[in-house]
């Protein structure tokens, strides 16, 4: 085979690897963030207590629901 054909094969392989790697990394990060959200109710409760508010369970649930709906958009 000539050198030009090998160069084309290598370039195509690099492009396919880069595109495949991007989509695999993206799917991994989406699943990771879905299973391990960046903020949870305990963190929210701690933040509210530090701000001088007494958080009720209803208020915490409302805030978590609002944050999750924003994350889906």
mmCIF file of the N, C-alpha and C atoms, coordinates in Angstrom:
data_MODEL
# 
_entry.id   MODEL 
# 
loop_
_atom_site.group_PDB 
_atom_site.id 
_atom_site.type_symbol 
_atom_site.label_atom_id 
_atom_site.label_alt_id 
_atom_site.label_comp_id 
_atom_site.label_asym_id 
_atom_site.label_entity_id 
_atom_site.label_seq_id 
_atom_site.pdbx_PDB_ins_code 
_atom_site.Cartn_x 
_atom_site.Cartn_y 
_atom_site.Cartn_z 
_atom_site.occupancy 
_atom_site.B_iso_or_equiv 
_atom_site.pdbx_formal_charge 
_atom_site.auth_seq_id 
_atom_site.auth_comp_id 
_atom_site.auth_asym_id 
_atom_site.auth_atom_id 
_atom_site.pdbx_PDB_model_num 
ATOM 1   N N  . UNK A 1 1  ? 0.845   -1.183 0.000  1.00 0.00 ? 1  UNK A N  1 
ATOM 2   C CA . UNK A 1 1  ? 0.000   0.000  0.000  1.00 0.00 ? 1  UNK A CA 1 
ATOM 3   C C  . UNK A 1 1  ? 0.888   1.244  0.000  1.00 0.00 ? 1  UNK A C  1 
ATOM 4   N N  . UNK A 1 2  ? 0.366   2.271  -0.584 1.00 0.00 ? 2  UNK A N  1 
ATOM 5   C CA . UNK A 1 2  ? 1.172   3.485  -0.647 1.00 0.00 ? 2  UNK A CA 1 
ATOM 6   C C  . UNK A 1 2  ? 1.057   4.266  0.663  1.00 0.00 ? 2  UNK A C  1 
ATOM 7   N N  . UNK A 1 3  ? 1.953   5.191  0.817  1.00 0.00 ? 3  UNK A N  1 
ATOM 8   C CA . UNK A 1 3  ? 2.009   5.999  2.038  1.00 0.00 ? 3  UNK A CA 1 
ATOM 9   C C  . UNK A 1 3  ? 0.764   6.870  2.185  1.00 0.00 ? 3  UNK A C  1 
ATOM 10  N N  . UNK A 1 4  ? 0.227   7.379  1.103  1.00 0.00 ? 4  UNK A N  1 
ATOM 11  C CA . UNK A 1 4  ? -0.946  8.251  1.149  1.00 0.00 ? 4  UNK A CA 1 
ATOM 12  C C  . UNK A 1 4  ? -2.158  7.520  1.726  1.00 0.00 ? 4  UNK A C  1 
ATOM 13  N N  . UNK A 1 5  ? -2.314  6.252  1.376  1.00 0.00 ? 5  UNK A N  1 
ATOM 14  C CA . UNK A 1 5  ? -3.445  5.482  1.902  1.00 0.00 ? 5  UNK A CA 1 
ATOM 15  C C  . UNK A 1 5  ? -3.300  5.286  3.407  1.00 0.00 ? 5  UNK A C  1 
ATOM 16  N N  . UNK A 1 6  ? -2.095  5.021  3.884  1.00 0.00 ? 6  UNK A N  1 
ATOM 17  C CA . UNK A 1 6  ? -1.864  4.856  5.323  1.00 0.00 ? 6  UNK A CA 1 
ATOM 18  C C  . UNK A 1 6  ? -2.145  6.158  6.069  1.00 0.00 ? 6  UNK A C  1 
ATOM 19  N N  . UNK A 1 7  ? -1.768  7.265  5.500  1.00 0.00 ? 7  UNK A N  1 
ATOM 20  C CA . UNK A 1 7  ? -2.032  8.556  6.148  1.00 0.00 ? 7  UNK A CA 1 
ATOM 21  C C  . UNK A 1 7  ? -3.533  8.794  6.261  1.00 0.00 ? 7  UNK A C  1 
ATOM 22  N N  . UNK A 1 8  ? -4.278  8.483  5.204  1.00 0.00 ? 8  UNK A N  1 
ATOM 23  C CA . UNK A 1 8  ? -5.737  8.649  5.239  1.00 0.00 ? 8  UNK A CA 1 
ATOM 24  C C  . UNK A 1 8  ? -6.356  7.738  6.294  1.00 0.00 ? 8  UNK A C  1 
ATOM 25  N N  . UNK A 1 9  ? -5.893  6.513  6.376  1.00 0.00 ? 9  UNK A N  1 
ATOM 26  C CA . UNK A 1 9  ? -6.417  5.570  7.374  1.00 0.00 ? 9  UNK A CA 1 
ATOM 27  C C  . UNK A 1 9  ? -6.149  6.067  8.787  1.00 0.00 ? 9  UNK A C  1 
ATOM 28  N N  . UNK A 1 10 ? -4.948  6.580  9.029  1.00 0.00 ? 10 UNK A N  1 
ATOM 29  C CA . UNK A 1 10 ? -4.597  7.084  10.357 1.00 0.00 ? 10 UNK A CA 1 
ATOM 30  C C  . UNK A 1 10 ? -5.447  8.303  10.713 1.00 0.00 ? 10 UNK A C  1 
ATOM 31  N N  . UNK A 1 11 ? -5.644  9.211  9.789  1.00 0.00 ? 11 UNK A N  1 
ATOM 32  C CA . UNK A 1 11 ? -6.458  10.405 10.050 1.00 0.00 ? 11 UNK A CA 1 
ATOM 33  C C  . UNK A 1 11 ? -7.904  10.018 10.354 1.00 0.00 ? 11 UNK A C  1 
ATOM 34  N N  . UNK A 1 12 ? -8.456  9.088  9.576  1.00 0.00 ? 12 UNK A N  1 
ATOM 35  C CA . UNK A 1 12 ? -9.834  8.640  9.818  1.00 0.00 ? 12 UNK A CA 1 
ATOM 36  C C  . UNK A 1 12 ? -9.948  7.962  11.181 1.00 0.00 ? 12 UNK A C  1 
ATOM 37  N N  . UNK A 1 13 ? -8.968  7.146  11.538 1.00 0.00 ? 13 UNK A N  1 
ATOM 38  C CA . UNK A 1 13 ? -8.987  6.467  12.846 1.00 0.00 ? 13 UNK A CA 1 
ATOM 39  C C  . UNK A 1 13 ? -8.918  7.488  13.978 1.00 0.00 ? 13 UNK A C  1 
ATOM 40  N N  . UNK A 1 14 ? -8.100  8.517  13.838 1.00 0.00 ? 14 UNK A N  1 
ATOM 41  C CA . UNK A 1 14 ? -8.008  9.551  14.874 1.00 0.00 ? 14 UNK A CA 1 
ATOM 42  C C  . UNK A 1 14 ? -9.327  10.305 15.018 1.00 0.00 ? 14 UNK A C  1 
ATOM 43  N N  . UNK A 1 15 ? -9.948  10.637 13.915 1.00 0.00 ? 15 UNK A N  1 
ATOM 44  C CA . UNK A 1 15 ? -11.228 11.347 13.977 1.00 0.00 ? 15 UNK A CA 1 
ATOM 45  C C  . UNK A 1 15 ? -12.313 10.488 14.623 1.00 0.00 ? 15 UNK A C  1 
ATOM 46  N N  . UNK A 1 16 ? -12.385 9.225  14.231 1.00 0.00 ? 16 UNK A N  1 
ATOM 47  C CA . UNK A 1 16 ? -13.379 8.329  14.833 1.00 0.00 ? 16 UNK A CA 1 
ATOM 48  C C  . UNK A 1 16 ? -13.123 8.145  16.329 1.00 0.00 ? 16 UNK A C  1 
ATOM 49  N N  . UNK A 1 17 ? -11.877 8.032  16.716 1.00 0.00 ? 17 UNK A N  1 
ATOM 50  C CA . UNK A 1 17 ? -11.539 7.895  18.133 1.00 0.00 ? 17 UNK A CA 1 
ATOM 51  C C  . UNK A 1 17 ? -11.904 9.129  18.926 1.00 0.00 ? 17 UNK A C  1 
ATOM 52  N N  . UNK A 1 18 ? -11.646 10.302 18.366 1.00 0.00 ? 18 UNK A N  1 
ATOM 53  C CA . UNK A 1 18 ? -11.972 11.545 19.069 1.00 0.00 ? 18 UNK A CA 1 
ATOM 54  C C  . UNK A 1 18 ? -13.482 11.709 19.231 1.00 0.00 ? 18 UNK A C  1 
ATOM 55  N N  . UNK A 1 19 ? -14.233 11.443 18.177 1.00 0.00 ? 19 UNK A N  1 
ATOM 56  C CA . UNK A 1 19 ? -15.692 11.578 18.249 1.00 0.00 ? 19 UNK A CA 1 
ATOM 57  C C  . UNK A 1 19 ? -16.268 10.538 19.212 1.00 0.00 ? 19 UNK A C  1 
ATOM 58  N N  . UNK A 1 20 ? -15.816 9.303  19.111 1.00 0.00 ? 20 UNK A N  1 
ATOM 59  C CA . UNK A 1 20 ? -16.300 8.261  20.019 1.00 0.00 ? 20 UNK A CA 1 
ATOM 60  C C  . UNK A 1 20 ? -15.950 8.550  21.467 1.00 0.00 ? 20 UNK A C  1 
ATOM 61  N N  . UNK A 1 21 ? -14.742 9.030  21.712 1.00 0.00 ? 21 UNK A N  1 
ATOM 62  C CA . UNK A 1 21 ? -14.326 9.375  23.069 1.00 0.00 ? 21 UNK A CA 1 
ATOM 63  C C  . UNK A 1 21 ? -15.152 10.505 23.652 1.00 0.00 ? 21 UNK A C  1 
ATOM 64  N N  . UNK A 1 22 ? -15.473 11.494 22.823 1.00 0.00 ? 22 UNK A N  1 
ATOM 65  C CA . UNK A 1 22 ? -16.291 12.609 23.292 1.00 0.00 ? 22 UNK A CA 1 
ATOM 66  C C  . UNK A 1 22 ? -17.655 12.128 23.767 1.00 0.00 ? 22 UNK A C  1 
ATOM 67  N N  . UNK A 1 23 ? -18.317 11.310 22.943 1.00 0.00 ? 23 UNK A N  1 
ATOM 68  C CA . UNK A 1 23 ? -19.660 10.859 23.309 1.00 0.00 ? 23 UNK A CA 1 
ATOM 69  C C  . UNK A 1 23 ? -19.646 9.899  24.493 1.00 0.00 ? 23 UNK A C  1 
ATOM 70  N N  . UNK A 1 24 ? -18.628 9.066  24.601 1.00 0.00 ? 24 UNK A N  1 
ATOM 71  C CA . UNK A 1 24 ? -18.530 8.178  25.766 1.00 0.00 ? 24 UNK A CA 1 
ATOM 72  C C  . UNK A 1 24 ? -18.293 8.980  27.047 1.00 0.00 ? 24 UNK A C  1 
ATOM 73  N N  . UNK A 1 25 ? -17.429 9.976  26.988 1.00 0.00 ? 25 UNK A N  1 
ATOM 74  C CA . UNK A 1 25 ? -17.160 10.810 28.167 1.00 0.00 ? 25 UNK A CA 1 
ATOM 75  C C  . UNK A 1 25 ? -18.401 11.606 28.552 1.00 0.00 ? 25 UNK A C  1 
ATOM 76  N N  . UNK A 1 26 ? -19.128 12.091 27.560 1.00 0.00 ? 26 UNK A N  1 
ATOM 77  C CA . UNK A 1 26 ? -20.343 12.853 27.838 1.00 0.00 ? 26 UNK A CA 1 
ATOM 78  C C  . UNK A 1 26 ? -21.387 11.979 28.538 1.00 0.00 ? 26 UNK A C  1 
ATOM 79  N N  . UNK A 1 27 ? -21.596 10.765 28.032 1.00 0.00 ? 27 UNK A N  1 
ATOM 80  C CA . UNK A 1 27 ? -22.571 9.856  28.647 1.00 0.00 ? 27 UNK A CA 1 
ATOM 81  C C  . UNK A 1 27 ? -22.147 9.481  30.073 1.00 0.00 ? 27 UNK A C  1 
ATOM 82  N N  . UNK A 1 28 ? -20.859 9.250  30.275 1.00 0.00 ? 28 UNK A N  1 
ATOM 83  C CA . UNK A 1 28 ? -20.360 8.921  31.611 1.00 0.00 ? 28 UNK A CA 1 
ATOM 84  C C  . UNK A 1 28 ? -20.634 10.066 32.587 1.00 0.00 ? 28 UNK A C  1 
ATOM 85  N N  . UNK A 1 29 ? -20.354 11.298 32.170 1.00 0.00 ? 29 UNK A N  1 
ATOM 86  C CA . UNK A 1 29 ? -20.564 12.437 33.066 1.00 0.00 ? 29 UNK A CA 1 
ATOM 87  C C  . UNK A 1 29 ? -22.049 12.663 33.347 1.00 0.00 ? 29 UNK A C  1 
ATOM 88  N N  . UNK A 1 30 ? -22.910 12.475 32.364 1.00 0.00 ? 30 UNK A N  1 
ATOM 89  C CA . UNK A 1 30 ? -24.343 12.619 32.605 1.00 0.00 ? 30 UNK A CA 1 
ATOM 90  C C  . UNK A 1 30 ? -24.829 11.597 33.624 1.00 0.00 ? 30 UNK A C  1 
ATOM 91  N N  . UNK A 1 31 ? -24.398 10.358 33.489 1.00 0.00 ? 31 UNK A N  1 
ATOM 92  C CA . UNK A 1 31 ? -24.794 9.325  34.446 1.00 0.00 ? 31 UNK A CA 1 
ATOM 93  C C  . UNK A 1 31 ? -24.218 9.615  35.829 1.00 0.00 ? 31 UNK A C  1 
ATOM 94  N N  . UNK A 1 32 ? -22.983 10.093 35.896 1.00 0.00 ? 32 UNK A N  1 
ATOM 95  C CA . UNK A 1 32 ? -22.352 10.394 37.182 1.00 0.00 ? 32 UNK A CA 1 
ATOM 96  C C  . UNK A 1 32 ? -23.110 11.509 37.899 1.00 0.00 ? 32 UNK A C  1 
ATOM 97  N N  . UNK A 1 33 ? -23.443 12.572 37.177 1.00 0.00 ? 33 UNK A N  1 
ATOM 98  C CA . UNK A 1 33 ? -24.163 13.678 37.805 1.00 0.00 ? 33 UNK A CA 1 
ATOM 99  C C  . UNK A 1 33 ? -25.591 13.301 38.164 1.00 0.00 ? 33 UNK A C  1 
ATOM 100 N N  . UNK A 1 34 ? -26.183 12.395 37.405 1.00 0.00 ? 34 UNK A N  1 
ATOM 101 C CA . UNK A 1 34 ? -27.528 11.932 37.737 1.00 0.00 ? 34 UNK A CA 1 
ATOM 102 C C  . UNK A 1 34 ? -27.512 11.118 39.029 1.00 0.00 ? 34 UNK A C  1 
ATOM 103 N N  . UNK A 1 35 ? -26.511 10.256 39.192 1.00 0.00 ? 35 UNK A N  1 
ATOM 104 C CA . UNK A 1 35 ? -26.409 9.410  40.381 1.00 0.00 ? 35 UNK A CA 1 
ATOM 105 C C  . UNK A 1 35 ? -25.819 10.137 41.577 1.00 0.00 ? 35 UNK A C  1 
ATOM 106 N N  . UNK A 1 36 ? -25.001 11.151 41.345 1.00 0.00 ? 36 UNK A N  1 
ATOM 107 C CA . UNK A 1 36 ? -24.356 11.918 42.413 1.00 0.00 ? 36 UNK A CA 1 
ATOM 108 C C  . UNK A 1 36 ? -24.600 13.403 42.181 1.00 0.00 ? 36 UNK A C  1 
ATOM 109 N N  . UNK A 1 37 ? -25.775 13.875 42.529 1.00 0.00 ? 37 UNK A N  1 
ATOM 110 C CA . UNK A 1 37 ? -26.072 15.285 42.256 1.00 0.00 ? 37 UNK A CA 1 
ATOM 111 C C  . UNK A 1 37 ? -25.106 16.188 43.030 1.00 0.00 ? 37 UNK A C  1 
ATOM 112 N N  . UNK A 1 38 ? -24.806 17.340 42.470 1.00 0.00 ? 38 UNK A N  1 
ATOM 113 C CA . UNK A 1 38 ? -23.837 18.216 43.111 1.00 0.00 ? 38 UNK A CA 1 
ATOM 114 C C  . UNK A 1 38 ? -24.311 18.793 44.441 1.00 0.00 ? 38 UNK A C  1 
ATOM 115 N N  . UNK A 1 39 ? -25.600 18.797 44.689 1.00 0.00 ? 39 UNK A N  1 
ATOM 116 C CA . UNK A 1 39 ? -26.101 19.299 45.972 1.00 0.00 ? 39 UNK A CA 1 
ATOM 117 C C  . UNK A 1 39 ? -27.251 18.395 46.414 1.00 0.00 ? 39 UNK A C  1 
ATOM 118 N N  . UNK A 1 40 ? -27.317 18.123 47.702 1.00 0.00 ? 40 UNK A N  1 
ATOM 119 C CA . UNK A 1 40 ? -28.393 17.281 48.223 1.00 0.00 ? 40 UNK A CA 1 
ATOM 120 C C  . UNK A 1 40 ? -29.089 17.998 49.378 1.00 0.00 ? 40 UNK A C  1 
ATOM 121 N N  . UNK A 1 41 ? -30.069 17.354 49.972 1.00 0.00 ? 41 UNK A N  1 
ATOM 122 C CA . UNK A 1 41 ? -30.865 18.011 51.026 1.00 0.00 ? 41 UNK A CA 1 
ATOM 123 C C  . UNK A 1 41 ? -30.038 18.350 52.254 1.00 0.00 ? 41 UNK A C  1 
ATOM 124 N N  . UNK A 1 42 ? -29.075 17.504 52.603 1.00 0.00 ? 42 UNK A N  1 
ATOM 125 C CA . UNK A 1 42 ? -28.241 17.804 53.770 1.00 0.00 ? 42 UNK A CA 1 
ATOM 126 C C  . UNK A 1 42 ? -27.402 19.053 53.540 1.00 0.00 ? 42 UNK A C  1 
ATOM 127 N N  . UNK A 1 43 ? -26.847 19.182 52.347 1.00 0.00 ? 43 UNK A N  1 
ATOM 128 C CA . UNK A 1 43 ? -26.065 20.380 52.035 1.00 0.00 ? 43 UNK A CA 1 
ATOM 129 C C  . UNK A 1 43 ? -26.947 21.619 52.040 1.00 0.00 ? 43 UNK A C  1 
ATOM 130 N N  . UNK A 1 44 ? -28.154 21.486 51.489 1.00 0.00 ? 44 UNK A N  1 
ATOM 131 C CA . UNK A 1 44 ? -29.089 22.606 51.450 1.00 0.00 ? 44 UNK A CA 1 
ATOM 132 C C  . UNK A 1 44 ? -29.498 23.007 52.864 1.00 0.00 ? 44 UNK A C  1 
ATOM 133 N N  . UNK A 1 45 ? -29.740 22.024 53.717 1.00 0.00 ? 45 UNK A N  1 
ATOM 134 C CA . UNK A 1 45 ? -30.102 22.298 55.113 1.00 0.00 ? 45 UNK A CA 1 
ATOM 135 C C  . UNK A 1 45 ? -28.972 23.043 55.827 1.00 0.00 ? 45 UNK A C  1 
ATOM 136 N N  . UNK A 1 46 ? -27.745 22.606 55.605 1.00 0.00 ? 46 UNK A N  1 
ATOM 137 C CA . UNK A 1 46 ? -26.588 23.252 56.226 1.00 0.00 ? 46 UNK A CA 1 
ATOM 138 C C  . UNK A 1 46 ? -26.446 24.693 55.744 1.00 0.00 ? 46 UNK A C  1 
ATOM 139 N N  . UNK A 1 47 ? -26.630 24.903 54.460 1.00 0.00 ? 47 UNK A N  1 
ATOM 140 C CA . UNK A 1 47 ? -26.522 26.267 53.925 1.00 0.00 ? 47 UNK A CA 1 
ATOM 141 C C  . UNK A 1 47 ? -27.597 27.174 54.513 1.00 0.00 ? 47 UNK A C  1 
ATOM 142 N N  . UNK A 1 48 ? -28.818 26.665 54.635 1.00 0.00 ? 48 UNK A N  1 
ATOM 143 C CA . UNK A 1 48 ? -29.889 27.481 55.193 1.00 0.00 ? 48 UNK A CA 1 
ATOM 144 C C  . UNK A 1 48 ? -29.630 27.801 56.658 1.00 0.00 ? 48 UNK A C  1 
ATOM 145 N N  . UNK A 1 49 ? -29.110 26.832 57.402 1.00 0.00 ? 49 UNK A N  1 
ATOM 146 C CA . UNK A 1 49 ? -28.783 27.089 58.807 1.00 0.00 ? 49 UNK A CA 1 
ATOM 147 C C  . UNK A 1 49 ? -27.675 28.128 58.930 1.00 0.00 ? 49 UNK A C  1 
ATOM 148 N N  . UNK A 1 50 ? -26.697 28.100 58.042 1.00 0.00 ? 50 UNK A N  1 
ATOM 149 C CA . UNK A 1 50 ? -25.617 29.083 58.073 1.00 0.00 ? 50 UNK A CA 1 
ATOM 150 C C  . UNK A 1 50 ? -26.122 30.479 57.734 1.00 0.00 ? 50 UNK A C  1 
ATOM 151 N N  . UNK A 1 51 ? -27.190 30.545 56.930 1.00 0.00 ? 51 UNK A N  1 
ATOM 152 C CA . UNK A 1 51 ? -27.772 31.847 56.587 1.00 0.00 ? 51 UNK A CA 1 
ATOM 153 C C  . UNK A 1 51 ? -28.750 32.328 57.662 1.00 0.00 ? 51 UNK A C  1 
ATOM 154 N N  . UNK A 1 52 ? -28.931 31.561 58.704 1.00 0.00 ? 52 UNK A N  1 
ATOM 155 C CA . UNK A 1 52 ? -29.797 31.976 59.803 1.00 0.00 ? 52 UNK A CA 1 
ATOM 156 C C  . UNK A 1 52 ? -31.250 31.590 59.616 1.00 0.00 ? 52 UNK A C  1 
ATOM 157 N N  . UNK A 1 53 ? -31.543 30.690 58.698 1.00 0.00 ? 53 UNK A N  1 
ATOM 158 C CA . UNK A 1 53 ? -32.921 30.250 58.482 1.00 0.00 ? 53 UNK A CA 1 
ATOM 159 C C  . UNK A 1 53 ? -33.123 28.882 59.112 1.00 0.00 ? 53 UNK A C  1 
ATOM 160 N N  . UNK A 1 54 ? -34.321 28.660 59.602 1.00 0.00 ? 54 UNK A N  1 
ATOM 161 C CA . UNK A 1 54 ? -34.660 27.340 60.137 1.00 0.00 ? 54 UNK A CA 1 
ATOM 162 C C  . UNK A 1 54 ? -35.403 26.588 59.040 1.00 0.00 ? 54 UNK A C  1 
ATOM 163 N N  . UNK A 1 55 ? -34.741 25.635 58.407 1.00 0.00 ? 55 UNK A N  1 
ATOM 164 C CA . UNK A 1 55 ? -35.380 24.962 57.264 1.00 0.00 ? 55 UNK A CA 1 
ATOM 165 C C  . UNK A 1 55 ? -36.392 23.908 57.710 1.00 0.00 ? 55 UNK A C  1 
ATOM 166 N N  . UNK A 1 56 ? -37.577 23.977 57.120 1.00 0.00 ? 56 UNK A N  1 
ATOM 167 C CA . UNK A 1 56 ? -38.563 22.923 57.340 1.00 0.00 ? 56 UNK A CA 1 
ATOM 168 C C  . UNK A 1 56 ? -38.401 21.886 56.239 1.00 0.00 ? 56 UNK A C  1 
ATOM 169 N N  . UNK A 1 57 ? -38.921 20.713 56.474 1.00 0.00 ? 57 UNK A N  1 
ATOM 170 C CA . UNK A 1 57 ? -38.820 19.643 55.478 1.00 0.00 ? 57 UNK A CA 1 
ATOM 171 C C  . UNK A 1 57 ? -39.566 20.033 54.201 1.00 0.00 ? 57 UNK A C  1 
ATOM 172 N N  . UNK A 1 58 ? -40.681 20.728 54.358 1.00 0.00 ? 58 UNK A N  1 
ATOM 173 C CA . UNK A 1 58 ? -41.455 21.160 53.194 1.00 0.00 ? 58 UNK A CA 1 
ATOM 174 C C  . UNK A 1 58 ? -40.645 22.139 52.348 1.00 0.00 ? 58 UNK A C  1 
ATOM 175 N N  . UNK A 1 59 ? -39.988 23.101 52.995 1.00 0.00 ? 59 UNK A N  1 
ATOM 176 C CA . UNK A 1 59 ? -39.188 24.093 52.277 1.00 0.00 ? 59 UNK A CA 1 
ATOM 177 C C  . UNK A 1 59 ? -37.998 23.423 51.574 1.00 0.00 ? 59 UNK A C  1 
ATOM 178 N N  . UNK A 1 60 ? -37.349 22.478 52.240 1.00 0.00 ? 60 UNK A N  1 
ATOM 179 C CA . UNK A 1 60 ? -36.233 21.759 51.626 1.00 0.00 ? 60 UNK A CA 1 
ATOM 180 C C  . UNK A 1 60 ? -36.698 20.986 50.395 1.00 0.00 ? 60 UNK A C  1 
ATOM 181 N N  . UNK A 1 61 ? -37.851 20.336 50.522 1.00 0.00 ? 61 UNK A N  1 
ATOM 182 C CA . UNK A 1 61 ? -38.380 19.559 49.399 1.00 0.00 ? 61 UNK A CA 1 
ATOM 183 C C  . UNK A 1 61 ? -38.727 20.472 48.222 1.00 0.00 ? 61 UNK A C  1 
ATOM 184 N N  . UNK A 1 62 ? -39.306 21.637 48.512 1.00 0.00 ? 62 UNK A N  1 
ATOM 185 C CA . UNK A 1 62 ? -39.646 22.582 47.451 1.00 0.00 ? 62 UNK A CA 1 
ATOM 186 C C  . UNK A 1 62 ? -38.388 23.060 46.726 1.00 0.00 ? 62 UNK A C  1 
ATOM 187 N N  . UNK A 1 63 ? -37.345 23.378 47.486 1.00 0.00 ? 63 UNK A N  1 
ATOM 188 C CA . UNK A 1 63 ? -36.120 23.877 46.886 1.00 0.00 ? 63 UNK A CA 1 
ATOM 189 C C  . UNK A 1 63 ? -35.429 22.792 46.056 1.00 0.00 ? 63 UNK A C  1 
ATOM 190 N N  . UNK A 1 64 ? -35.418 21.559 46.541 1.00 0.00 ? 64 UNK A N  1 
ATOM 191 C CA . UNK A 1 64 ? -34.800 20.471 45.786 1.00 0.00 ? 64 UNK A CA 1 
ATOM 192 C C  . UNK A 1 64 ? -35.569 20.203 44.497 1.00 0.00 ? 64 UNK A C  1 
ATOM 193 N N  . UNK A 1 65 ? -36.903 20.240 44.561 1.00 0.00 ? 65 UNK A N  1 
ATOM 194 C CA . UNK A 1 65 ? -37.720 20.038 43.357 1.00 0.00 ? 65 UNK A CA 1 
ATOM 195 C C  . UNK A 1 65 ? -37.459 21.151 42.346 1.00 0.00 ? 65 UNK A C  1 
ATOM 196 N N  . UNK A 1 66 ? -37.360 22.375 42.819 1.00 0.00 ? 66 UNK A N  1 
ATOM 197 C CA . UNK A 1 66 ? -37.086 23.492 41.912 1.00 0.00 ? 66 UNK A CA 1 
ATOM 198 C C  . UNK A 1 66 ? -35.699 23.362 41.271 1.00 0.00 ? 66 UNK A C  1 
ATOM 199 N N  . UNK A 1 67 ? -34.721 22.944 42.048 1.00 0.00 ? 67 UNK A N  1 
ATOM 200 C CA . UNK A 1 67 ? -33.375 22.787 41.508 1.00 0.00 ? 67 UNK A CA 1 
ATOM 201 C C  . UNK A 1 67 ? -33.316 21.651 40.484 1.00 0.00 ? 67 UNK A C  1 
ATOM 202 N N  . UNK A 1 68 ? -34.030 20.563 40.751 1.00 0.00 ? 68 UNK A N  1 
ATOM 203 C CA . UNK A 1 68 ? -34.037 19.438 39.815 1.00 0.00 ? 68 UNK A CA 1 
ATOM 204 C C  . UNK A 1 68 ? -34.761 19.804 38.530 1.00 0.00 ? 68 UNK A C  1 
ATOM 205 N N  . UNK A 1 69 ? -35.826 20.585 38.621 1.00 0.00 ? 69 UNK A N  1 
ATOM 206 C CA . UNK A 1 69 ? -36.531 20.975 37.401 1.00 0.00 ? 69 UNK A CA 1 
ATOM 207 C C  . UNK A 1 69 ? -35.670 21.932 36.568 1.00 0.00 ? 69 UNK A C  1 
ATOM 208 N N  . UNK A 1 70 ? -34.894 22.780 37.229 1.00 0.00 ? 70 UNK A N  1 
ATOM 209 C CA . UNK A 1 70 ? -33.976 23.668 36.506 1.00 0.00 ? 70 UNK A CA 1 
ATOM 210 C C  . UNK A 1 70 ? -32.868 22.881 35.833 1.00 0.00 ? 70 UNK A C  1 
ATOM 211 N N  . UNK A 1 71 ? -32.408 21.830 36.482 1.00 0.00 ? 71 UNK A N  1 
ATOM 212 C CA . UNK A 1 71 ? -31.321 21.016 35.916 1.00 0.00 ? 71 UNK A CA 1 
ATOM 213 C C  . UNK A 1 71 ? -31.786 20.270 34.678 1.00 0.00 ? 71 UNK A C  1 
ATOM 214 N N  . UNK A 1 72 ? -33.072 19.909 34.606 1.00 0.00 ? 72 UNK A N  1 
ATOM 215 C CA . UNK A 1 72 ? -33.593 19.179 33.453 1.00 0.00 ? 72 UNK A CA 1 
ATOM 216 C C  . UNK A 1 72 ? -33.736 20.072 32.230 1.00 0.00 ? 72 UNK A C  1 
ATOM 217 N N  . UNK A 1 73 ? -33.857 21.382 32.450 1.00 0.00 ? 73 UNK A N  1 
ATOM 218 C CA . UNK A 1 73 ? -34.038 22.308 31.318 1.00 0.00 ? 73 UNK A CA 1 
ATOM 219 C C  . UNK A 1 73 ? -32.780 22.540 30.601 1.00 0.00 ? 73 UNK A C  1 
# 
